[in-house]
Amino acid sequence: MYAAGYGIKPWRADRTGGVRLGRRAVFAVVIVALTGFGMALAAHGGTPTSESTVVVQQGDTLWSIATAHYPGDDVRERVQDIEAANGLQGPQIEAGETLRLPG
């Protein structure tokens, strides 16, 4: 009654199909995770380990440092990033102090 031929495949997978399906699922999860990580890096603006330092000069402020080192970025966010990277409680800095600048 039913035709079975070269182009017709059974509904159930053979015993080896489960292994291939598992590999495909793992591959799909890895691709989604890497894509999400890449998008997060792009949104943040760099790699998580890209840091540099700057020595504070007389008359420098966090605002002036952020403006000089991050042109085109939102200065308020960059000031907060510098504060967080250095464990500062506020915008007070002293000449001669070394600050980490997050990427």
C-alpha distances in whole Angstrom, upper triangle without the diagonal:
4,7,10,13,16,17,14,16,15,17,19,22,23,26,28,27,29,32,32,31,34,36,35,36,39,40,39,42,44,44,44,47,49,48,50,53,53,53,56,58,58,59,62,63,63,63,63,66,68,71,75,78,81,85,86,89,92,91,87,85,81,81,82,81,77,78,79,76,73,74,72,70,71,74,74,71,72,76,74,72,75,76,73,73,77,77,79,80,81,82,86,86,89,90,89,86,83,80,76,75,71,68
4,6,10,13,13,10,12,12,14,16,19,20,23,25,24,26,29,28,28,31,33,31,33,36,36,35,38,41,40,41,44,45,45,46,49,50,50,52,55,54,55,58,60,60,59,60,62,64,68,71,75,77,81,83,86,88,87,84,81,78,77,79,77,74,75,76,73,70,71,68,67,68,71,71,68,69,72,70,68,71,73,70,70,73,73,76,77,78,79,82,82,85,87,86,83,80,76,73,71,67,65
4,6,10,10,8,11,11,14,17,18,19,23,24,23,26,28,27,27,30,32,30,32,35,35,35,38,40,39,40,43,44,44,46,48,49,49,52,54,53,55,57,59,58,58,59,61,63,67,70,73,76,80,82,85,87,86,83,81,77,76,78,76,73,74,75,72,69,69,67,66,67,70,70,67,68,72,70,68,71,72,69,69,73,73,76,77,78,78,82,82,85,86,85,82,79,76,72,70,66,64
4,7,8,6,8,9,12,14,16,16,20,21,20,23,25,24,24,28,29,28,30,33,32,32,35,37,37,38,41,42,42,44,46,47,47,50,52,52,53,56,57,56,55,57,59,61,64,68,71,74,78,79,82,85,85,81,79,75,75,76,74,71,72,73,70,67,68,65,64,66,69,69,65,67,70,68,66,69,70,67,67,71,71,74,75,76,77,80,80,83,84,83,80,76,73,70,68,64,62
4,6,6,8,10,14,16,16,17,20,21,20,23,25,24,24,28,28,27,29,32,32,32,35,37,36,37,40,41,41,43,46,46,46,49,51,51,52,55,56,55,54,56,58,59,63,66,70,73,77,78,81,84,84,80,78,74,74,75,73,70,71,72,68,66,66,64,63,65,68,68,65,66,69,67,65,68,70,67,66,70,71,73,74,76,76,79,79,82,83,82,79,75,73,69,67,63,61
4,6,8,11,14,16,16,16,20,19,18,22,23,21,22,26,26,25,27,30,29,29,33,34,33,35,38,39,38,41,43,43,44,47,48,48,50,52,53,52,52,53,55,57,60,64,67,70,74,76,79,82,81,77,75,72,71,73,71,67,68,69,66,63,64,62,61,62,66,66,63,63,67,65,63,66,68,65,64,68,68,71,72,73,74,77,77,79,80,79,76,73,70,66,64,61,58
4,7,10,13,15,15,16,20,20,18,21,23,21,21,25,25,23,25,28,27,27,31,32,31,32,36,36,36,38,41,41,41,44,46,45,47,50,50,50,49,51,53,55,58,61,65,68,72,73,76,79,78,75,73,69,69,70,68,65,66,66,63,61,61,59,58,59,63,63,60,61,64,63,60,63,65,62,62,65,66,69,70,71,71,74,74,77,78,77,74,71,68,64,62,58,56
4,7,9,12,13,14,18,18,16,19,22,20,20,23,24,23,25,28,27,27,30,32,31,32,35,36,36,38,41,41,41,44,46,46,47,50,51,51,50,51,53,55,59,62,65,68,72,74,77,80,79,75,73,69,69,70,68,65,66,67,64,61,62,59,58,60,63,63,60,61,64,62,60,63,65,62,61,65,66,68,69,70,71,74,74,77,78,77,74,71,68,64,62,58,56
4,7,9,9,10,14,15,13,16,18,16,16,20,21,20,21,25,24,24,27,29,29,30,33,34,34,36,38,39,39,42,44,44,45,48,49,48,47,49,51,53,56,60,63,66,70,71,74,78,77,73,71,67,67,68,66,63,64,65,62,59,60,58,57,58,61,61,58,59,62,60,58,61,62,59,59,63,63,66,67,68,69,72,72,75,76,75,72,68,65,62,60,56,54
4,6,7,9,12,14,12,14,17,16,16,19,21,20,21,24,25,25,27,29,29,30,33,34,34,36,39,39,40,42,44,45,46,48,50,49,48,49,51,53,57,60,64,67,70,72,75,78,77,74,71,68,68,69,67,64,65,66,63,60,61,59,58,59,62,62,58,59,62,60,58,61,63,59,59,63,63,66,66,68,69,72,72,75,76,75,72,69,66,62,60,57,54
4,7,9,13,14,12,13,17,16,14,18,20,18,19,23,23,23,25,28,28,28,31,33,33,34,37,38,38,40,42,43,44,46,48,47,46,47,50,52,55,59,62,65,69,70,73,76,75,71,69,65,65,67,65,62,63,64,61,58,59,57,55,56,59,59,56,57,60,58,56,59,60,57,57,60,60,63,64,65,66,69,70,73,74,73,70,67,64,60,58,55,52
4,7,9,11,9,10,14,14,13,15,18,17,18,21,22,22,24,26,27,27,30,32,32,33,36,37,38,40,42,42,43,46,47,47,46,46,48,51,54,58,61,64,67,69,72,75,74,71,68,65,65,67,64,61,63,64,61,58,59,57,55,56,59,59,55,56,59,57,55,58,59,56,56,59,59,62,63,64,66,69,69,72,73,72,69,66,63,59,57,54,52
4,7,8,5,7,10,10,10,13,15,14,16,18,19,20,22,24,25,25,28,29,30,32,34,35,36,38,40,41,42,44,45,45,43,44,46,48,52,55,58,62,65,67,70,73,73,69,67,63,63,65,62,59,61,62,58,56,57,55,54,55,58,57,54,55,58,55,53,56,57,54,54,57,57,60,61,63,64,67,67,70,71,70,66,63,60,57,55,51,49
4,6,5,8,10,10,11,14,15,16,17,19,21,21,23,25,26,28,29,31,32,34,35,37,38,40,41,42,44,46,47,46,45,45,47,49,53,56,60,63,66,68,71,75,74,70,68,65,65,67,64,61,63,63,60,58,59,58,56,57,60,59,56,57,60,57,55,58,59,56,55,58,59,62,63,65,66,69,68,71,72,71,68,64,62,58,57,53,51
4,5,6,8,10,11,12,14,15,17,18,20,21,23,24,26,27,29,30,32,33,35,36,38,39,41,42,44,45,47,46,44,44,46,48,51,55,58,62,65,67,70,73,73,69,67,64,64,66,63,60,62,63,59,57,59,57,56,57,59,59,55,56,59,56,54,56,58,54,54,57,57,60,61,63,65,67,67,70,71,69,66,63,60,56,55,52,50
4,5,6,7,9,10,11,13,15,16,17,19,21,22,23,25,26,28,29,31,32,34,35,37,38,40,41,43,44,43,41,41,43,45,49,52,55,59,62,64,68,71,71,67,65,61,62,63,61,58,60,60,57,55,56,55,53,54,57,57,53,54,56,54,52,54,56,52,51,55,55,58,60,61,63,65,65,67,68,67,64,60,58,54,53,49,47
4,5,5,6,9,10,11,12,14,15,16,18,20,21,22,24,26,27,29,30,31,33,35,36,37,39,41,42,41,39,40,42,44,47,51,54,58,61,63,66,69,69,65,63,60,60,61,59,56,58,58,55,53,54,53,51,52,55,55,51,51,54,52,50,52,54,51,50,53,54,57,58,60,61,63,63,66,67,66,62,59,56,53,51,48,46
4,5,5,6,9,10,10,12,14,15,17,18,20,21,23,24,26,27,29,30,32,33,35,36,38,39,41,40,38,38,40,42,46,49,53,56,59,61,64,68,67,63,61,58,58,60,57,54,56,57,53,51,53,51,49,50,53,53,49,50,53,50,48,50,52,48,48,51,51,54,55,57,59,61,61,64,65,64,60,57,54,51,50,46,44
4,5,5,6,9,10,11,12,14,16,17,18,20,21,23,24,26,27,29,30,32,33,35,36,38,39,38,36,36,38,40,43,47,50,54,57,59,62,66,65,62,60,56,57,58,55,53,55,55,52,50,51,50,48,49,52,52,48,48,51,49,46,49,50,47,46,49,49,53,54,56,57,60,59,62,63,61,58,55,52,49,48,44,42
4,5,5,6,9,10,10,12,14,15,16,18,20,21,22,24,26,27,29,30,32,33,35,36,37,36,34,35,37,39,42,46,49,53,56,58,61,65,64,60,59,55,55,57,54,51,53,53,50,48,49,48,46,48,50,50,47,47,50,48,45,48,49,46,45,49,49,52,54,55,56,59,59,61,62,61,58,54,52,48,47,43,41
4,5,5,6,9,10,10,12,14,15,17,18,20,21,23,24,26,27,29,30,32,33,35,36,35,34,34,36,39,42,45,49,52,55,57,61,64,63,59,57,54,54,56,53,50,52,52,49,47,48,47,45,46,49,48,45,46,49,46,44,47,48,45,44,48,48,51,52,54,55,58,57,60,61,60,57,54,51,47,46,42,40
4,5,5,6,9,10,11,12,14,15,17,18,20,21,23,24,26,27,29,30,32,33,35,34,32,32,34,36,40,43,46,50,53,55,58,61,61,57,55,52,52,54,51,48,50,51,47,45,47,46,44,45,47,47,43,44,47,44,42,44,46,42,42,45,45,48,49,51,52,55,55,58,59,57,54,51,48,45,43,40,38
4,5,5,6,9,10,11,12,14,15,16,18,20,21,22,24,26,27,28,30,32,33,32,30,30,32,34,38,41,44,48,51,53,56,60,59,56,54,50,51,52,49,47,48,49,45,43,45,44,42,43,46,46,42,42,45,43,40,43,44,41,40,44,44,47,49,50,51,54,54,56,57,56,53,49,47,43,42,38,36
4,5,5,6,9,10,10,12,14,15,16,18,20,21,22,24,26,27,28,30,31,31,29,30,32,34,37,41,44,47,51,53,56,59,59,55,53,49,49,51,48,46,47,48,44,42,44,42,40,42,44,44,41,41,44,42,40,42,44,41,40,44,44,47,48,50,51,54,53,56,57,56,53,49,46,43,41,37,35
4,5,5,6,9,10,11,12,14,15,17,18,20,21,23,24,26,27,29,30,30,28,28,31,33,36,40,43,46,50,51,55,58,57,53,51,48,48,50,47,44,46,47,43,41,43,41,39,40,43,42,39,39,42,40,38,41,42,39,38,42,42,45,46,47,49,51,51,54,55,54,51,48,45,41,40,36,34
4,5,5,6,9,10,11,12,14,15,16,18,20,21,23,24,26,27,29,27,25,26,28,30,33,37,40,44,47,49,52,55,55,51,49,45,46,48,45,42,44,45,41,39,41,40,38,39,41,41,37,38,40,38,36,38,40,36,36,39,39,42,44,45,47,49,49,52,53,51,48,45,42,38,37,34,32
4,5,5,6,9,10,11,12,14,15,16,18,20,21,22,24,26,27,26,24,25,27,29,32,36,39,43,46,48,51,54,54,50,48,45,45,46,44,41,43,43,40,37,39,38,36,37,40,40,36,37,40,38,35,38,39,36,35,39,40,42,44,45,46,49,48,51,52,51,48,44,41,38,36,33,30
4,5,5,6,9,10,11,12,14,15,17,18,20,21,23,24,26,25,24,25,27,29,32,36,39,42,46,48,51,54,53,49,47,44,44,45,43,40,41,42,39,36,38,36,34,36,38,38,35,35,38,37,34,37,38,35,35,38,39,42,43,44,45,48,48,51,52,51,48,44,41,38,36,32,30
4,5,5,6,9,10,11,12,14,15,17,18,20,21,23,24,24,22,22,25,27,30,34,37,40,44,45,49,51,51,47,45,41,42,43,41,38,40,41,37,35,37,35,33,34,36,36,33,33,36,34,31,34,36,32,32,36,36,39,40,41,42,45,45,48,49,48,45,42,39,35,34,30,28
4,5,5,6,8,10,10,12,14,15,16,18,20,21,22,21,19,20,22,24,28,31,35,38,41,43,46,49,49,45,43,40,40,42,39,36,38,38,35,33,35,34,32,33,35,35,31,32,35,33,30,33,34,31,30,34,34,37,39,40,41,44,43,46,47,46,43,39,37,33,31,28,26
4,5,5,6,9,10,10,12,14,15,16,18,20,21,20,19,20,22,24,28,31,34,38,41,43,46,49,48,45,43,39,39,41,38,35,37,37,34,32,33,32,30,31,34,34,31,31,34,33,30,32,34,32,31,34,35,38,39,40,41,44,44,46,47,46,43,40,37,33,31,28,25
4,6,5,6,9,10,11,12,14,15,16,18,20,20,19,19,22,24,27,31,34,37,41,42,45,48,47,43,41,38,38,39,37,34,35,36,33,31,32,30,28,29,32,32,29,29,32,30,28,31,33,30,29,33,34,36,37,38,39,42,42,45,46,45,42,39,36,32,30,27,24
4,5,5,6,9,10,11,12,14,15,17,18,18,16,16,19,21,24,28,31,34,38,39,43,45,45,41,39,35,36,37,35,32,34,35,31,29,31,29,27,28,31,30,27,27,30,28,25,28,30,27,26,30,30,33,35,36,37,39,39,42,43,42,39,36,33,29,28,24,22
4,5,5,6,9,10,11,12,14,15,16,15,14,15,17,19,22,26,29,32,36,38,41,44,43,40,38,34,34,36,33,30,32,33,29,27,29,28,26,27,29,30,26,26,29,28,25,27,29,27,26,29,30,33,35,36,36,39,38,41,42,41,38,35,31,28,26,22,20
4,5,5,6,9,10,11,12,14,15,15,14,16,19,20,23,27,30,33,37,38,41,44,43,39,37,34,34,35,33,30,31,32,29,26,27,26,24,25,28,28,25,25,29,27,25,27,30,27,26,30,31,33,35,36,36,39,39,41,42,41,39,35,32,29,26,23,20
4,5,5,6,9,10,10,12,14,14,14,14,18,19,22,26,29,32,35,36,39,42,41,37,35,32,31,33,31,28,29,31,27,25,26,25,22,23,26,26,22,23,26,24,22,25,27,24,24,28,28,30,32,33,33,36,36,39,40,40,37,34,30,27,25,21,19
4,5,5,6,9,10,11,12,12,10,11,14,16,19,22,26,29,32,33,37,39,39,35,33,29,30,31,29,26,28,28,25,23,25,24,21,22,25,25,21,21,24,23,20,23,25,22,21,25,26,28,30,31,31,34,34,37,38,37,34,30,27,24,22,18,16
4,5,5,6,9,10,11,10,10,11,14,15,18,22,25,28,32,33,36,39,38,34,33,29,29,30,28,25,26,27,24,21,23,22,20,21,24,24,21,21,24,23,20,23,25,23,22,26,27,29,31,32,32,34,34,37,37,37,34,31,27,24,21,18,15
4,5,5,6,9,10,11,11,13,16,17,20,23,26,28,32,33,36,39,38,34,32,28,28,29,27,24,25,26,23,20,22,20,18,19,22,23,19,20,23,22,19,22,25,22,22,26,27,29,30,30,30,34,34,36,37,37,34,31,28,24,22,18,16
4,5,5,6,9,9,10,10,14,15,17,21,24,26,30,30,33,36,35,31,29,25,25,27,25,22,23,25,22,19,21,19,17,18,20,20,16,17,20,19,16,19,21,19,19,22,23,25,27,27,27,30,30,33,35,34,31,28,25,21,19,15,13
4,5,5,6,6,6,8,11,11,14,17,21,23,27,28,31,34,33,29,28,24,24,25,23,20,21,22,19,16,19,18,15,17,19,20,16,16,19,18,15,18,20,18,17,21,22,24,26,27,26,29,29,32,32,32,29,26,23,19,17,13,10
4,5,5,6,8,11,14,13,16,19,22,24,28,29,31,34,33,29,28,24,24,25,23,20,21,21,18,16,17,15,14,16,18,19,16,16,20,19,16,19,22,20,19,23,25,26,28,28,27,30,30,33,33,33,30,27,24,21,18,15,12
4,5,8,10,12,15,15,17,19,22,24,28,28,31,33,32,28,26,23,22,23,22,18,19,21,18,15,16,14,12,13,16,17,13,14,17,17,14,18,20,18,18,22,23,24,26,25,25,28,28,31,32,32,30,27,23,20,17,14,12
4,6,8,9,12,12,13,16,19,21,24,25,28,30,29,25,23,20,19,21,19,16,17,19,16,13,15,14,11,12,14,15,11,11,15,14,11,14,16,15,14,18,20,21,23,22,22,25,25,28,29,29,26,23,20,17,14,11,9
4,7,9,12,10,12,15,17,19,23,24,26,29,28,24,23,19,19,20,18,14,16,16,13,11,12,12,10,12,14,15,12,11,15,15,12,14,18,16,16,19,21,22,24,24,23,26,25,28,28,28,26,23,19,16,13,10,7
4,6,8,7,10,13,16,18,22,23,26,29,29,25,24,20,20,21,18,16,17,17,14,12,14,14,13,15,16,18,15,13,17,17,13,15,18,17,15,18,21,22,25,25,24,26,25,28,28,27,25,22,18,15,12,9,6
4,6,6,9,12,16,19,22,24,27,30,30,26,25,22,23,23,20,18,20,20,16,15,18,18,16,18,19,20,17,15,18,18,14,16,19,17,15,18,20,22,25,25,25,27,26,28,29,27,25,21,19,15,13,9,7
4,6,8,12,15,18,21,23,26,30,30,26,24,21,22,23,20,18,20,20,17,16,19,19,17,18,19,20,16,15,17,16,12,14,16,14,12,15,17,20,22,23,23,25,24,27,27,26,23,20,17,13,12,8,7
4,6,10,13,16,19,22,25,28,29,25,24,21,23,23,20,18,21,20,17,16,20,21,19,20,21,21,18,16,18,18,14,14,17,15,12,15,17,20,23,24,23,25,24,25,26,24,21,18,15,12,11,8,7
4,7,11,14,17,20,23,26,26,23,22,19,20,20,17,16,18,17,13,13,17,18,16,18,18,20,17,14,17,17,13,13,16,15,12,15,18,20,23,23,22,24,22,24,24,22,20,16,14,10,9,7,5
4,7,10,14,16,19,23,23,19,19,16,18,18,14,13,16,15,12,12,16,18,16,18,17,18,16,13,15,15,12,11,14,13,10,12,15,17,20,20,19,21,19,20,20,19,16,13,10,7,6,5,5
4,7,11,13,16,20,20,17,17,15,17,16,12,12,15,13,10,12,15,18,17,19,17,19,17,14,15,16,13,11,14,14,11,12,16,17,20,20,19,20,17,18,18,16,14,10,8,6,5,7,8
4,7,10,13,16,17,14,15,13,15,15,11,12,15,13,10,13,16,19,18,19,17,19,18,14,14,16,13,10,13,14,11,10,14,15,19,18,17,17,14,15,14,12,10,7,5,4,6,9,10
4,6,9,13,14,11,12,11,13,12,9,11,13,11,10,13,16,19,18,19,17,18,18,14,14,16,14,11,13,15,13,12,15,15,18,18,15,15,12,12,11,9,8,6,5,7,7,11,13
4,6,10,12,10,11,12,14,13,10,13,15,13,13,16,19,22,21,22,19,20,20,17,15,18,17,13,15,17,15,13,16,15,18,18,15,14,10,10,8,6,6,4,6,9,10,14,16
4,7,8,6,8,9,12,10,8,12,14,12,13,16,18,21,20,21,17,18,19,16,14,17,16,13,14,17,15,13,16,14,17,15,12,11,8,7,5,5,5,6,7,11,12,15,18
4,6,6,9,11,13,11,10,14,15,13,14,17,19,23,22,22,19,20,22,18,17,19,19,16,17,20,19,17,19,17,20,18,15,13,10,8,5,6,8,10,11,14,15,19,21
4,6,9,12,14,12,12,16,16,15,17,20,21,24,24,24,20,21,23,20,18,21,21,18,18,22,21,19,21,18,20,18,15,13,10,8,5,8,10,13,14,17,18,22,24
4,7,10,11,9,10,14,14,14,16,18,19,22,22,21,18,19,21,19,16,19,20,17,18,21,21,19,21,18,19,17,13,12,10,9,8,11,12,14,15,18,18,21,24
4,7,8,6,7,10,11,11,12,15,16,19,19,18,15,16,18,15,13,16,17,14,14,18,18,16,18,15,17,14,11,10,8,8,8,10,11,12,12,15,14,18,20
4,5,5,6,9,10,11,12,14,15,18,17,16,12,12,15,12,10,13,14,11,12,15,16,14,16,13,14,11,8,8,7,9,10,12,12,13,11,14,13,16,19
4,6,5,6,8,10,11,12,14,16,14,13,9,10,11,9,6,9,10,8,8,12,12,11,13,11,12,10,6,8,8,10,12,14,12,12,10,11,11,13,15
4,5,5,6,9,10,10,12,13,12,11,7,8,10,8,6,10,11,10,11,14,15,15,16,14,15,12,9,11,11,14,15,17,15,15,13,14,13,15,16
4,5,5,6,9,10,11,13,13,12,9,11,13,11,9,13,14,12,13,17,17,16,19,16,18,15,11,13,12,14,13,15,15,15,13,15,13,15,17
4,5,5,6,8,10,13,12,13,9,11,13,9,8,12,12,9,12,15,14,14,16,15,17,15,11,13,11,13,12,14,13,12,10,11,9,12,14
4,6,5,6,8,10,9,9,6,8,9,6,6,10,9,8,11,13,13,14,16,15,17,14,12,14,13,15,16,17,15,14,11,11,9,10,12
4,6,6,6,8,8,9,6,9,11,8,9,13,13,12,14,17,17,17,20,18,20,17,14,16,16,18,18,19,18,17,15,15,12,14,14
4,6,6,10,10,12,10,13,14,11,12,15,14,13,16,18,17,18,21,19,22,19,16,18,16,18,17,18,17,16,14,14,11,14,14
4,6,10,9,12,10,13,13,9,11,14,12,11,14,16,15,16,19,18,21,19,16,18,16,18,17,18,17,15,12,12,8,10,10
4,6,6,8,8,11,10,8,10,13,11,11,15,16,15,17,20,19,21,19,17,19,18,21,20,21,19,17,14,13,10,10,9
4,6,8,8,12,12,10,13,15,15,15,18,19,19,20,23,22,24,22,19,22,21,23,22,23,22,20,18,17,13,14,13
4,7,8,12,12,11,14,16,15,16,19,20,20,22,24,24,25,23,21,24,23,26,26,27,25,23,21,19,16,15,14
4,6,9,8,7,11,12,12,13,16,17,17,19,21,21,22,20,18,21,21,24,25,25,24,22,19,17,14,13,12
4,6,6,6,9,10,11,13,15,16,17,19,20,19,20,18,16,20,20,23,24,26,24,22,19,18,15,14,14
4,5,5,6,9,10,10,12,14,15,17,18,17,17,15,13,16,17,20,21,22,20,19,16,16,13,13,14
4,5,5,6,9,10,11,12,14,16,16,15,15,13,11,15,16,20,21,23,21,20,17,17,14,14,15
4,5,5,6,9,10,11,12,14,15,14,15,13,13,16,17,21,22,24,21,20,16,15,12,11,12
4,5,5,6,9,10,10,12,14,13,15,13,12,15,15,18,20,20,18,16,13,12,9,9,10
4,5,5,6,9,10,11,12,10,12,10,8,11,12,15,17,18,16,15,12,12,10,10,12
4,5,5,6,9,10,10,9,10,9,9,12,13,17,19,20,17,16,13,12,11,11,13
4,5,5,6,9,10,10,12,12,11,14,14,18,20,20,17,15,11,10,8,7,9
4,5,5,6,8,8,11,10,9,12,11,14,16,16,13,11,8,7,6,7,10
4,6,5,6,5,7,7,7,10,10,13,16,16,13,12,9,9,9,10,13
4,5,5,6,8,10,11,13,13,17,19,19,15,14,11,10,10,9,13
4,6,8,11,12,13,14,13,16,18,17,14,12,8,6,7,7,10
4,6,9,10,11,12,11,13,15,14,11,9,6,6,8,9,13
4,7,9,11,12,12,14,17,17,13,12,10,10,12,12,16
4,5,7,8,9,12,15,15,12,12,10,11,13,14,17
4,7,8,10,14,17,18,15,16,14,15,16,17,20
4,6,9,12,15,17,15,16,13,15,16,17,20
4,6,10,13,15,13,14,12,14,14,16,19
4,7,10,13,11,13,12,15,16,18,21
4,7,9,7,9,9,12,14,17,20
4,6,6,9,10,14,16,19,22
4,6,9,11,14,16,20,22
4,6,9,13,15,19,22
4,6,10,13,16,19
4,7,10,13,16
4,6,10,13
4,6,9
4,7
4
